[in-house]
Structure formats: C-alpha cells, structure tokens
Amino acid sequence: MDKRELIARAAQEPEDRLLLARVLDKYEQMERRSIPASTGFLSPREQVMAVSLLNAAGIREGYVLDGGYEGAERKVLSFLPDWAEADSEALAFLRAKFRGADSTLTHRDILGSLMGQGITRERVGDILISDHSADVVVAPSLAEFLLQNWDSAGRVRLEVSLIGREELTAPQVQVKEVRDTVSSLRLDAVVASAFSLSRGKAAELIAAGKVAMDHVPCEKGDKPVAEGAVISVRGLGKARLTECGRVTKKGRIALTIERYV
C-alpha cells in the first residue's frame, strides 16, 4: 500500500490528510537523519488517526505520545531512533501567575491570549488552570518568545516563568459514578445511561454526528461499546464505561459508568 492510500484510509475527513502526511514526514525524517523528530500537539482524535496510520504502515514501535503529564489530552508524537530513550526537548512548560489577588482567568482566556500573540493551536498543549496561575505546555521554540512577550490575558497582568515537568499542576479529575442496566451494549443504550437521556434522544444525537467513541466520531447507534471505551457527547461532556457486569434475570446487562463532571 503506497503512502497516499495509507493516508486516505486513516483520514476521517479530507482535511486530515495534510496532518497525516506530516506525521509520515516526521517518521521519515527520523529514519533519514537518525535524530528525534516530533509533530505539533495533536488532539485525541488526531492521535487516534496518527496511530492507526502508523499501524497500517507497519510502524508499531519507536515512537511515543507525550503531553507532559499522565492524563494529558493534547500530545506531541515523537519518533525516536534506536539510540534515544525519550525526546526531552519536545516539550516546554510555563507558569503564568495572575497578578492581583482577585484576578481570575479561564482556559478560554488563556488560550485566547496565546492566539492573540499569533500562535497556532498545534504549538500549544494542555492548559492547566489553578486558583491564581495557569500551567501551559508549549513547543520549546515558543518558550523564550512567551517569556519575553506574554504579559497579559485581557486586562489581567501575567508573570510568566519557565518550570520543570515535575512542577506541573495536573488537574484533579472529578467523576460521578452511574450504575444502570441496558438491554444491549449498543452505543445508543450506553449514551442514554451515561447522560440520563431517553434512548430516542441518544439516537438523535448519534445520528446528528454529536457523539464520539474513543475520540472517533460515530453515527451508528448500534455500534458495540467495549469495556473501557470513552464516549463524548458534544454539549454534554464525557463518560467512560468502566465495567460490564452480570446479566440480570431479565437478561439486561449491568453497567458501571464514570461520567466526568
């Protein structure tokens, strides 16, 4: 299978092909020069496509996905030659402290201020908001520029410094446990249970393209859901099927679901 066919099969949308071509280019660059090569930050959906592409090309080792901390959403894909264990230069970490005791900023405020600097999304990883600061994972080539030029987000003044990976303030994930039974492990049934919807409403959302399973959009309500699958619904949030339990006397399947709140 040639390069174009590999990319066409892995792409979910026509516009994904350029991204996937860049992924293969980075792999070929590493092979040719025998030095680490990294992509920009990839969304969870893009990570799924990239790994699918590499698997189809027979590339199953020699690369890592890294977002700076366990549970990171946006990650850089780094290709490593045999002599390299990790590409420690693929990421940089900044802390932006909010000046003023009453200053508060949201994820959108921080991201908007970075975009206002002319920075593209692929050069910025996760943004971790705390009470009086935000930790930001960025491409190393951005670090010095931001240290010198990023001093505000809207009307809030910022004090920006370089920090180590180990200093990142990772978010505490909060979940609500949902226990229910379903007639089958169809996507529409699991979505209905996870988000307290009717089966019909869940089916409508799926058909409208608002549901993704394991970061891949799915418009088929009868798609089987496996234990461990992550389901996201646009506008409602994200949930994970943590356990498929016993079958009840009425033939229904007991489920345990974690819904992120």
Secondary structure, DSSP 8 states (H G I E B T S, - for coil): --HHHHHHHH-SSTTHHHHHHHHHHHHHHHHHH-S-EEEEEE-HHHHHHHHHHHHHTT--SSEEEE-SSTT-SSEEEEE--TT-S--TTS-EEEEEEESSTT----HHHHHHHHHTTT--GGGEEEEEE-SSEEEEEE-HHHHHHHHHH--EETTEEEEEEEE-GGG-------EEEEEEEESS-BHHHHHHHHTT--HHHHHHHHHTT-EEETTEE---TT-B--TT-EEEETTTEEEEEEEEEEE-TTS-EEEEEEEE-
